[in-house]
Amino acid sequence: NLLDQGLDGVMVGRAAYHQPADILCAADRRIFGASGPDTTPEGAVHAMLPYIEAHLASGGRLNQITRHMLGLFAGKPGARAWRRHLSEGASRPGAGPELVERALAEVTDLTESPLIL
């Protein structure tokens, strides 16, 4: 584990913002090892839900958070549906964490369904 070897920090480039699942999840596994948190895009979404709820409770808007989550599924099946669902719904009045959960369900449905040729 890199932390045991004296690692103090890491520098992350712009790619992590546009492809967080590819960059940050791999870094998490490398730095924290297999015993780390769920480092899948789905796990990141679930981890964000309490933060989203707290942000909304303090008067924030959903799109202030979800705009930074749009790239979570970049390059994966269902990425377009994920982005569309969040982009179209997150700025609507009253939008809440259930919108994120519905968007995740859409992506999960697409990634788990067999490819039909």
VEXKE-734933 format. One record per residue: residue in three letters; x, y, z of N, C-alpha, C in turn. Coordinates in steps of 0.1 Angstrom, whole numbers. Each point is the difference from the previous one (the first is absolute). Layout:
// residues N
+------+-------+--------+-------+--------+---------+-------+-------+--------+-------+
| code | neast | nnorth |   nup | caeast | canorth |  caup | ceast | cnorth |   cup |
+------+-------+--------+-------+--------+---------+-------+-------+--------+-------+
|  ALA |     X |      Y |     Z |      X |       Y |     Z |     X |      Y |     Z |
...
+------+-------+--------+-------+--------+---------+-------+-------+--------+-------+
// end
This chain:
// residues 117
+------+-------+--------+-------+--------+---------+-------+-------+--------+-------+
| code | neast | nnorth |   nup | caeast | canorth |  caup | ceast | cnorth |   cup |
+------+-------+--------+-------+--------+---------+-------+-------+--------+-------+
|  ASN |     9 |    -12 |     0 |     -9 |      12 |     0 |     9 |     12 |     0 |
|  LEU |    -3 |     10 |    -9 |      8 |      12 |    -1 |     0 |      9 |    12 |
|  LEU |   -10 |     -1 |     8 |      0 |       9 |    12 |    10 |     -5 |    10 |
|  ASP |     2 |    -13 |     1 |     10 |      -6 |     9 |    15 |      3 |    -5 |
|  GLN |     1 |      4 |   -12 |     13 |       4 |    -6 |     3 |     15 |     1 |
|  GLY |    -9 |      7 |     7 |      3 |      14 |     3 |    -6 |     10 |   -10 |
|  LEU |   -10 |     -5 |    -8 |     -7 |       9 |    -9 |    -8 |     11 |     7 |
|  ASP |     3 |     12 |    -3 |     -7 |      12 |     7 |   -12 |      5 |    -8 |
|  GLY |     1 |     -1 |   -13 |    -11 |       5 |    -9 |     3 |     -4 |   -14 |
|  VAL |   -10 |      3 |    -8 |      1 |      -2 |   -15 |    -5 |     12 |    -7 |
|  MET |     5 |      1 |   -12 |     -4 |      11 |    -9 |    -9 |     -6 |   -11 |
|  VAL |   -11 |      6 |    -2 |    -10 |      -6 |    -9 |    -3 |     11 |   -11 |
|  GLY |     0 |     -5 |   -12 |     -2 |      10 |   -11 |   -15 |      1 |    -4 |
|  ARG |    -3 |      7 |   -11 |    -13 |       2 |    -4 |    -8 |    -12 |    -4 |
|  ALA |     8 |    -10 |    -4 |     -7 |     -12 |    -5 |    -9 |     -6 |    11 |
|  ALA |     4 |      2 |    13 |     -8 |      -5 |    11 |   -14 |      6 |     0 |
|  TYR |    -1 |     12 |    -4 |    -13 |       7 |     0 |    -9 |     -6 |   -11 |
|  HIS |     6 |     -3 |   -12 |     -8 |      -4 |   -11 |    -2 |    -15 |     0 |
|  GLN |     9 |     -8 |     6 |     -1 |     -14 |     0 |     3 |     -5 |    15 |
|  PRO |    -8 |      4 |     9 |      3 |      -3 |    14 |     1 |    -15 |     3 |
|  ALA |    -9 |     -8 |    -6 |     -1 |     -14 |     3 |    13 |     -7 |    -4 |
|  ASP |     6 |      4 |   -12 |     12 |      -6 |    -5 |    12 |      4 |     8 |
|  ILE |     1 |     13 |     3 |     12 |       6 |     7 |    -1 |     -2 |    15 |
|  LEU |   -10 |      5 |     6 |      0 |       0 |    15 |    -3 |    -14 |     6 |
|  CYS |    -8 |     -8 |    -6 |     -2 |     -13 |     5 |    13 |     -8 |     0 |
|  ALA |     7 |      1 |   -11 |     13 |      -7 |    -1 |    10 |      5 |    10 |
|  ALA |     0 |     13 |     2 |      9 |       6 |    10 |    -4 |     -5 |    14 |
|  ASP |   -13 |      0 |     3 |     -4 |      -5 |    13 |     4 |    -14 |     3 |
|  ARG |    -1 |     -9 |   -10 |      4 |     -14 |     2 |    15 |      0 |     2 |
|  ARG |     7 |      8 |    -8 |     15 |      -1 |     1 |     5 |      6 |    13 |
|  ILE |    -6 |     10 |     5 |      5 |       7 |    12 |    -5 |     -7 |    13 |
|  PHE |   -13 |     -4 |     0 |     -6 |      -5 |    12 |    -1 |    -15 |     0 |
|  GLY |     2 |     -6 |   -12 |      0 |     -15 |    -1 |   -14 |     -5 |    -1 |
|  ALA |    -1 |    -13 |     0 |    -13 |      -7 |    -2 |   -10 |      2 |    11 |
|  SER |     5 |      4 |    12 |     -9 |       2 |    12 |    -6 |     13 |     0 |
|  GLY |     2 |      8 |   -10 |     -6 |      14 |     0 |   -15 |      0 |    -3 |
|  PRO |    -6 |     12 |    -1 |    -14 |       1 |    -2 |    -4 |     -5 |   -14 |
|  ASP |   -13 |     -2 |    -2 |     -5 |      -4 |   -13 |     5 |     11 |   -10 |
|  THR |     9 |     -4 |    -9 |      5 |       9 |   -10 |    -5 |     -1 |   -14 |
|  THR |   -13 |     -4 |    -1 |     -7 |       0 |   -12 |    -7 |     13 |    -2 |
|  PRO |    -4 |      3 |   -13 |     -8 |      12 |    -2 |   -13 |     -1 |     8 |
|  GLU |    -6 |    -12 |     0 |    -13 |      -2 |     8 |     2 |      3 |    15 |
|  GLY |    12 |     -5 |     5 |      3 |       3 |    14 |     2 |     14 |     3 |
|  ALA |     6 |      8 |    -9 |      2 |      14 |     1 |   -14 |      7 |     1 |
|  VAL |    -9 |     -4 |    -9 |    -14 |       6 |     0 |    -6 |     -2 |    14 |
|  HIS |     0 |    -13 |     5 |     -6 |      -3 |    12 |     6 |      8 |    12 |
|  ALA |    13 |      2 |    -1 |      7 |       8 |    11 |    -3 |     14 |    -1 |
|  MET |    -4 |      5 |   -12 |     -4 |      14 |    -1 |   -14 |      4 |     5 |
|  LEU |    -9 |    -10 |     1 |    -14 |       2 |     4 |    -1 |      7 |    13 |
|  PRO |     6 |     -4 |    11 |     -1 |       8 |    12 |     5 |     14 |    -1 |
|  TYR |    11 |      2 |    -8 |      5 |      14 |    -2 |   -10 |      8 |    -8 |
|  ILE |    -7 |     -6 |   -10 |    -10 |       7 |    -7 |   -11 |      4 |     9 |
|  GLU |    -5 |     -9 |     8 |    -11 |       3 |     9 |     3 |     12 |     9 |
|  ALA |    13 |      0 |     6 |      4 |      11 |     9 |     1 |     13 |    -8 |
|  HIS |     5 |     -1 |   -12 |      1 |      12 |    -8 |   -14 |      6 |    -3 |
|  LEU |    -9 |     -8 |    -3 |    -14 |       5 |    -3 |    -6 |      5 |    12 |
|  ALA |     2 |     -7 |    12 |     -6 |       5 |    12 |     5 |     14 |     4 |
|  SER |    12 |      3 |    -4 |      6 |      13 |     4 |    -3 |     11 |   -11 |
|  GLY |    -9 |     -4 |    -9 |     -5 |      10 |   -10 |     7 |     -1 |   -14 |
|  GLY |     9 |     -9 |    -1 |      7 |      -2 |   -13 |    -9 |     -6 |   -11 |
|  ARG |     4 |      0 |   -12 |     -7 |      -6 |   -11 |     7 |    -12 |    -5 |
|  LEU |    -8 |    -10 |    -5 |      6 |     -13 |    -4 |    10 |      2 |   -11 |
|  ASN |    -2 |      9 |   -10 |      9 |       1 |   -11 |    13 |      6 |     4 |
|  GLN |     1 |      6 |    12 |     13 |       5 |     4 |    10 |    -12 |     3 |
|  ILE |    -6 |    -11 |     3 |      8 |     -12 |     3 |     1 |     -9 |   -13 |
|  THR |   -11 |     -3 |    -6 |     -1 |     -10 |   -11 |     8 |      5 |   -12 |
|  ARG |     2 |     13 |    -2 |      9 |       4 |   -12 |    14 |     -6 |     2 |
|  HIS |     4 |     -2 |    12 |     14 |      -6 |     2 |     0 |    -15 |    -1 |
|  MET |   -12 |     -6 |    -1 |     -1 |     -15 |     0 |    -3 |     -5 |   -14 |
|  LEU |    -1 |      9 |   -10 |     -4 |      -4 |   -13 |     9 |    -10 |    -7 |
|  GLY |    13 |      1 |     3 |     10 |      -8 |    -6 |     2 |    -14 |     7 |
|  LEU |    -7 |     -3 |    10 |      2 |     -12 |     8 |     0 |    -13 |    -9 |
|  PHE |    -8 |      0 |   -10 |     -2 |     -12 |    -8 |     6 |      2 |   -14 |
|  ALA |     9 |     10 |    -2 |      6 |       3 |   -13 |     6 |    -13 |    -6 |
|  GLY |    -4 |     -2 |   -13 |      6 |     -11 |    -7 |    -7 |    -14 |     3 |
|  LYS |   -10 |      0 |     9 |     -7 |     -12 |     4 |   -14 |      0 |    -7 |
|  PRO |    -5 |    -12 |    -1 |    -14 |      -1 |    -5 |    -9 |      7 |     9 |
|  GLY |    -9 |      8 |    -5 |    -10 |       8 |     8 |     5 |     13 |     4 |
|  ALA |    12 |      4 |    -4 |      5 |      14 |     4 |    -9 |     11 |    -6 |
|  ARG |    -4 |     -2 |   -12 |     -8 |      11 |    -6 |   -14 |      1 |     8 |
|  ALA |    -6 |    -11 |     3 |    -12 |       0 |     8 |     2 |      7 |    13 |
|  TRP |    11 |     -3 |     7 |      3 |       6 |    13 |     1 |     15 |    -1 |
|  ARG |     8 |      4 |   -10 |      2 |      15 |    -2 |   -13 |      7 |    -3 |
|  ARG |    -8 |     -6 |    -9 |    -13 |       6 |    -4 |    -9 |      1 |    11 |
|  HIS |    -1 |    -11 |     8 |    -10 |       0 |    11 |     4 |     11 |    10 |
|  LEU |    13 |      1 |     4 |      4 |      10 |     9 |    -1 |     14 |    -6 |
|  SER |     4 |      2 |   -12 |      0 |      13 |    -6 |   -14 |      6 |    -1 |
|  GLU |    -9 |     -9 |    -4 |    -14 |       5 |    -3 |    -8 |      2 |    13 |
|  GLY |     4 |     -8 |    11 |     -9 |       1 |    12 |     6 |      7 |    12 |
|  ALA |    13 |      1 |     1 |      6 |       5 |    12 |    -3 |     15 |     3 |
|  SER |    -3 |      7 |   -11 |     -2 |      15 |     3 |   -15 |      3 |     2 |
|  ARG |    -8 |    -10 |    -1 |    -15 |       2 |     2 |    -2 |      3 |    15 |
|  PRO |   -10 |      9 |     3 |     -3 |       2 |    14 |    -5 |    -13 |     7 |
|  GLY |     5 |     -2 |    12 |     -3 |     -12 |     8 |     7 |    -12 |    -4 |
|  ALA |    10 |      0 |    -9 |      8 |     -11 |    -4 |     8 |     -5 |    13 |
|  GLY |     0 |    -13 |     2 |      7 |      -5 |    12 |     7 |    -13 |    -3 |
|  PRO |     5 |     -6 |    10 |      9 |     -12 |    -2 |    -7 |    -11 |    -7 |
|  GLU |   -14 |      0 |     0 |     -7 |     -11 |    -7 |     3 |      1 |   -15 |
|  LEU |     3 |     12 |    -5 |      3 |       2 |   -15 |    13 |     -7 |    -3 |
|  VAL |    10 |      1 |     9 |     13 |      -6 |    -1 |    -2 |    -16 |     0 |
|  GLU |    -8 |     -4 |    10 |     -3 |     -15 |     1 |    -6 |     -5 |   -13 |
|  ARG |   -10 |      8 |    -6 |     -6 |      -5 |   -12 |    10 |      0 |   -12 |
|  ALA |     9 |     10 |     0 |     10 |       0 |   -11 |     9 |    -12 |     2 |
|  LEU |     4 |     -3 |    12 |      9 |     -11 |     2 |    -7 |    -13 |    -4 |
|  ALA |   -13 |     -1 |     3 |     -8 |     -12 |    -4 |     0 |     -2 |   -15 |
|  GLU |    -1 |     11 |    -7 |      1 |       0 |   -15 |    13 |     -6 |    -5 |
|  VAL |    11 |      5 |     6 |     13 |      -4 |    -4 |     2 |    -15 |     4 |
|  THR |    -4 |     -3 |    12 |      1 |     -14 |     4 |    -8 |    -10 |    -9 |
|  ASP |   -12 |      4 |    -4 |     -8 |      -8 |    -9 |     8 |     -2 |   -13 |
|  LEU |     6 |     11 |    -5 |      7 |      -1 |   -13 |    12 |     -8 |     1 |
|  THR |     8 |      0 |    11 |     12 |      -7 |     1 |    -2 |    -15 |     3 |
|  GLU |   -12 |     -3 |     6 |     -3 |     -14 |     4 |    -7 |     -7 |   -11 |
|  SER |    -6 |      7 |   -10 |     -8 |      -7 |   -10 |    10 |     -5 |   -11 |
|  PRO |    -4 |    -12 |    -5 |      9 |      -6 |   -10 |     0 |      9 |   -13 |
|  LEU |    11 |      0 |    -7 |      1 |       7 |   -13 |    -7 |     -8 |   -11 |
|  ILE |   -10 |      6 |    -7 |     -7 |      -7 |   -10 |     5 |      5 |   -14 |
|  LEU |     5 |     -9 |    -8 |      5 |       3 |   -13 |   -10 |     -3 |   -11 |
+------+-------+--------+-------+--------+---------+-------+-------+--------+-------+
// end
